[in-house]
């Protein structure tokens, strides 16, 4: 059992200001996997003070110096891949292939992109007689969720480091192991004392004091819309910058010329990946109404091929993260049945033979209408809703009829048509035929948040823009 009873503040592992711990439950076994110290406002204050103290020196470093540190992190990260993968499986139930593969590769990809962007980024440029300068915003509070715990730390920490900011990280209390190992990686890479600080804890105990702290210049949060609203309220009195990547109910529009045998299967895979615990998962599949039966048939076959079980073995689908998450998903599946959606496969209860662990059946509903609860609420489990449309205007209307606007996908053979549909969707991250790009801006419209992450766009969130007028005489 892991015992992580210290925080990383000012370049040292220190005891919490007050005694207190919380248990981390392995969702596959329902047993305690570790004990982690629970941070308080006093711990946050120490960490923020350390970050504030380190800011003048770190913000004055050169691009070359920061690039050298990021490259050292890349080397140290590679050495700890196995440790990180094992921790991911223990803390949030990611199957071995996912934990040691895509979960780790995402974080590594964001690091590589941060190095590339840093070494080519224009931090100052002269426009006439004015010099426009991009400067680090200051001390950043970074609050990350449990579902992709490593990559969502990476997508915040690396741009913050690259732009010259200092920071305090508070990972989710449900998946804190990777945050600890990530911190050990940064320590081994020689990140200067105080530049990066780690305080574990829950939202009320550590997250709220970090959001409200007057010496924090920016909060970057990924998580639920409900929690995002509270963080924005906590941050408002100090008028700090707040960027948020929140919930989603993303559409996947299959055009009539799409290969359903391929694209319906991809849609099922997208929803079962990571046990459906992905904010950008395309959980609403939109198909021509005339092809609903075909989509249901293909989705049933795809979902029933997904193996559910022990994440340390060969299963493709592990448990969801907690008992409360399991119960919420079960309730929403039952609501889908009660509201008249057609249950294609799956349903309530654990999969056969799995009586322990928070396992959910891969579930598909057909004949869903966009006013049903399962089409409106973010389920955050391996549950797909298939909706029908009569024409493309209606497809776009259904896609946009949501309080969220994080992501979407458009699948079709006619690229021009797919492009036209993609442009009409009110979401921040729209793929055509499952495209992917680390350089793309990632973030949401509406209740899916504000601000953008990934690549150069992620850098902008950690920078202030200064105009120095009269910097040079303007040309006559």
Residue pairs with C-beta under 8 A, 6 or more apart in sequence:
1 32
1 33
1 34
1 35
2 24
2 33
2 34
2 35
2 36
2 90
2 177
3 34
3 35
4 34
4 35
4 36
4 37
4 176
4 177
4 180
4 200
5 15
5 16
5 21
5 35
5 36
5 37
6 13
6 14
6 15
6 16
6 37
7 13
7 14
7 15
7 16
7 37
7 39
7 43
7 47
7 197
7 198
7 199
7 200
8 14
8 183
8 187
8 196
8 197
8 198
9 43
9 46
9 47
9 50
9 197
9 198
9 199
10 46
10 47
10 50
10 53
10 54
10 193
10 194
10 197
11 50
11 187
11 192
11 193
11 194
12 193
14 46
15 37
16 37
16 38
16 39
16 40
16 43
17 40
17 42
17 43
17 46
18 40
18 42
20 37
20 38
20 40
21 35
21 36
21 37
21 38
22 35
22 36
22 38
22 173
22 201
22 202
23 32
23 34
23 35
24 32
24 33
24 34
24 35
24 36
24 90
24 91
24 173
24 174
24 175
24 176
24 177
25 31
25 32
25 33
25 322
25 323
26 32
26 33
26 90
26 91
26 93
27 92
27 93
27 318
27 319
27 320
27 321
27 322
27 357
27 358
28 89
28 93
28 310
28 311
28 312
28 318
28 319
28 357
28 358
29 356
29 357
30 323
30 356
30 357
30 358
33 90
33 91
33 177
34 90
34 91
34 176
34 177
36 173
36 176
36 180
36 200
37 200
37 201
38 173
38 200
38 201
38 202
38 205
38 206
39 170
39 199
39 200
39 201
39 205
39 206
40 201
40 205
40 206
40 209
41 205
41 206
41 209
43 199
43 201
43 206
44 168
44 170
44 199
44 206
44 209
44 210
44 213
45 209
45 213
47 168
47 197
47 198
47 199
48 139
48 141
48 168
48 197
48 210
48 213
48 215
48 216
49 215
50 193
50 194
50 197
51 139
51 140
51 166
51 167
51 168
51 194
51 195
51 197
52 139
52 166
52 215
53 194
54 166
54 192
54 193
54 194
54 195
55 136
55 138
55 139
55 165
55 166
57 192
58 136
58 164
58 165
58 166
58 192
58 194
58 195
59 135
59 136
59 138
59 164
59 165
59 166
60 164
61 164
63 118
63 119
63 121
63 123
66 118
66 161
66 162
66 164
67 115
67 118
67 119
67 162
69 161
69 189
69 190
69 191
70 111
70 114
70 115
70 118
70 158
70 161
70 162
71 115
72 189
72 190
73 111
73 158
73 185
73 186
73 189
73 191
74 108
74 111
74 112
74 115
75 189
76 185
76 186
76 188
76 189
77 107
77 108
77 111
77 185
78 108
79 188
80 181
80 184
80 185
81 100
81 104
82 100
83 181
84 104
84 150
84 178
84 181
84 182
85 96
85 99
85 100
85 103
85 104
86 99
87 177
87 178
87 181
88 94
88 99
88 103
88 104
88 149
88 150
88 175
88 177
88 178
89 95
89 96
89 99
89 311
89 312
89 318
90 177
91 146
91 149
91 174
91 175
91 176
91 177
91 178
92 146
92 147
92 149
92 174
92 175
92 277
92 321
93 275
93 311
93 318
93 319
93 320
93 321
93 357
93 358
94 103
94 274
94 311
94 318
95 311
95 315
95 316
95 317
95 318
96 311
96 312
96 313
96 314
97 314
97 316
98 273
98 274
98 318
99 311
103 148
103 150
103 151
103 274
104 150
106 148
106 150
106 151
106 154
107 150
107 151
107 153
107 154
108 154
109 438
110 151
110 154
110 155
110 158
110 438
110 454
111 154
111 158
112 438
113 438
113 439
113 454
113 455
114 158
114 159
114 161
114 162
114 458
115 162
117 159
117 162
117 455
117 456
117 459
118 162
118 163
118 459
121 134
121 456
121 459
122 134
123 133
123 134
123 135
124 131
124 132
124 133
124 134
125 131
125 132
126 132
126 471
126 472
128 474
128 475
129 469
129 470
129 471
129 472
129 473
129 474
130 467
130 468
130 469
130 470
130 471
131 467
131 468
131 471
131 472
132 465
132 466
132 467
132 468
133 465
133 466
133 467
133 468
134 163
134 463
134 464
134 465
134 466
135 164
135 463
135 464
135 465
135 466
136 163
136 164
136 165
136 462
136 463
136 464
137 163
137 165
137 217
137 218
137 241
137 462
137 463
137 464
138 165
138 166
138 216
138 217
138 218
139 165
139 166
139 167
139 168
139 215
139 216
139 217
139 218
140 156
140 160
140 165
140 166
140 167
140 168
140 216
140 217
140 218
140 219
140 220
140 462
141 167
141 168
141 170
141 210
141 211
141 213
141 216
141 218
141 219
141 220
142 153
142 156
142 157
142 160
142 167
142 168
142 169
142 170
142 219
142 220
143 170
143 207
143 210
143 211
143 219
143 220
143 221
143 222
143 223
143 231
144 152
144 153
144 156
144 169
144 170
144 171
144 172
144 179
144 222
144 223
145 152
145 172
145 222
145 223
145 224
146 172
146 174
146 175
146 321
147 175
147 274
147 277
147 278
147 279
147 321
147 380
148 274
148 278
149 171
149 172
149 175
149 178
149 179
150 178
150 182
152 222
153 169
153 171
153 178
153 179
153 182
154 182
155 442
155 453
155 454
155 458
156 167
156 169
156 220
156 222
156 453
157 167
157 169
157 182
157 186
157 196
159 453
159 458
159 459
159 461
159 462
160 166
160 167
160 220
160 462
161 167
161 191
161 195
161 196
162 459
163 459
163 462
163 463
165 218
165 462
166 194
166 195
166 196
166 197
167 195
167 196
167 197
168 197
168 198
168 199
168 210
168 216
169 179
169 183
169 196
169 197
169 198
169 199
170 199
170 200
170 201
170 206
170 207
170 210
171 178
171 179
171 198
171 200
172 223
173 200
173 201
173 202
174 321
174 322
175 321
176 200
179 198
179 200
180 198
180 200
183 196
183 198
186 196
199 206
199 210
200 206
201 207
203 227
203 230
207 227
207 231
208 230
208 231
208 234
210 216
210 219
211 219
211 221
211 231
211 234
211 235
211 242
212 234
212 235
212 237
212 238
213 238
214 238
216 238
216 240
217 240
217 241
218 240
218 241
218 242
218 243
218 461
218 462
219 231
219 235
219 240
219 241
219 242
219 243
220 243
220 244
220 451
220 453
220 461
221 227
221 228
221 231
221 242
221 243
221 244
221 245
222 244
222 245
222 246
222 279
223 246
224 246
224 247
225 246
225 247
225 404
225 447
225 448
225 449
228 244
228 246
228 449
231 242
231 244
232 242
232 244
235 242
241 461
242 450
242 451
243 443
243 449
243 450
243 451
243 452
243 453
243 461
244 449
244 450
244 451
245 279
245 406
245 442
245 443
245 444
245 448
245 449
245 451
245 453
246 279
246 404
246 406
246 444
246 447
246 448
246 449
247 279
247 378
247 404
247 406
247 447
247 448
248 279
248 280
248 281
248 378
248 404
248 405
248 406
248 407
248 444
248 448
249 283
249 284
249 375
249 376
249 377
249 378
249 402
249 403
249 404
250 280
250 281
250 282
250 283
250 284
250 404
250 406
250 407
250 408
250 409
250 427
251 282
251 284
251 285
251 286
251 398
251 399
251 402
251 408
251 409
251 425
252 267
252 270
252 282
252 284
252 285
252 286
252 408
252 409
252 410
252 411
253 286
253 395
253 396
253 399
253 408
253 409
253 410
253 411
253 421
253 425
254 260
254 263
254 264
254 267
254 285
254 286
254 287
254 288
254 295
254 411
254 412
255 392
255 410
255 411
255 412
255 413
255 414
255 417
255 418
255 421
256 288
256 291
256 412
257 412
257 413
257 414
257 417
258 411
258 412
258 413
259 413
260 287
260 291
260 294
260 295
260 298
261 298
263 411
264 285
264 287
264 295
264 298
264 299
264 302
265 298
265 299
265 301
265 302
266 411
266 434
267 282
267 285
267 299
267 384
267 409
268 299
268 302
268 303
268 306
268 362
268 364
268 384
269 302
270 278
270 281
270 282
270 409
270 434
271 281
271 282
271 283
271 382
271 383
271 384
272 303
272 306
272 316
272 317
272 362
272 382
273 281
275 317
275 318
275 319
275 320
275 321
275 360
275 381
275 382
276 283
276 320
276 360
276 379
276 380
276 381
276 382
276 383
277 320
277 321
277 325
277 380
277 381
279 378
279 406
279 407
279 448
280 406
280 407
280 429
280 442
281 407
282 407
282 408
282 409
283 378
283 379
283 383
283 384
283 385
284 368
284 370
284 375
284 385
284 387
284 398
284 399
284 402
285 295
285 299
285 384
285 385
285 386
285 387
286 386
286 387
286 388
286 389
286 395
286 398
286 399
287 294
287 295
287 386
287 387
287 388
287 389
288 388
288 389
288 390
289 388
289 389
289 390
292 366
292 367
292 386
292 388
295 366
295 386
296 342
296 344
296 364
296 366
296 386
299 344
299 345
299 364
299 366
299 384
299 386
300 344
300 345
300 364
303 344
303 345
303 346
303 362
303 363
303 364
303 384
304 345
304 362
306 316
306 317
306 362
306 382
307 314
307 315
307 316
307 317
308 315
308 316
308 317
308 318
308 351
308 354
308 359
308 360
308 361
308 362
309 315
309 317
309 318
309 351
309 354
309 359
310 318
311 318
311 319
317 359
317 362
317 382
318 359
319 326
319 357
319 358
319 359
319 360
320 326
320 329
320 358
320 359
320 360
320 380
320 381
321 358
322 358
323 358
325 358
325 380
325 381
326 358
326 359
326 360
328 379
328 380
328 381
329 360
329 379
329 380
329 381
329 383
330 348
330 349
330 360
332 373
332 374
332 377
332 379
332 381
332 383
333 346
333 347
333 348
333 363
333 374
333 383
334 348
335 373
335 374
336 343
336 365
336 368
336 372
336 373
336 374
336 383
336 385
337 343
337 347
337 348
339 372
339 373
339 374
340 367
340 372
341 365
341 366
341 367
341 368
341 372
341 374
341 385
342 365
342 366
342 367
343 363
343 364
343 365
344 364
344 365
344 366
344 386
345 361
345 362
345 363
345 364
346 361
346 362
346 363
346 364
346 382
346 383
347 361
347 363
348 361
349 361
350 357
350 359
350 360
350 361
351 359
351 360
351 361
360 381
360 382
360 383
361 382
362 382
363 381
363 382
363 383
363 384
364 383
364 384
364 386
365 374
365 383
365 384
365 385
365 386
366 386
367 386
367 388
368 374
368 375
368 385
368 386
368 387
369 375
369 387
370 376
370 387
370 398
370 401
370 402
372 385
374 383
374 385
375 385
375 387
376 402
376 403
378 404
387 398
389 395
389 398
392 417
392 421
395 421
396 421
396 424
396 425
399 408
399 425
400 424
400 425
400 426
402 446
403 446
403 447
404 444
404 445
404 446
404 447
404 448
405 426
405 427
405 428
405 444
405 445
405 446
405 447
405 448
406 427
406 428
406 429
406 443
406 444
406 445
406 448
406 449
407 427
407 428
407 429
407 430
407 431
407 444
408 422
408 425
408 427
408 429
408 430
408 431
409 430
409 431
409 432
409 433
409 434
410 418
410 421
410 422
410 425
410 430
410 431
410 432
410 433
411 418
411 432
411 433
411 434
412 418
412 421
412 433
415 432
418 432
418 433
419 432
422 430
422 432
426 445
426 446
427 444
427 445
427 448
428 441
428 442
428 443
428 444
428 445
428 448
428 452
429 440
429 441
429 442
429 443
429 444
438 454
438 455
439 454
439 455
439 456
440 454
440 455
440 457
441 452
441 453
441 454
441 455
441 457
442 452
442 453
442 454
442 457
442 458
443 449
443 450
443 451
443 452
443 453
443 457
444 450
451 461
452 458
452 460
452 461
453 461
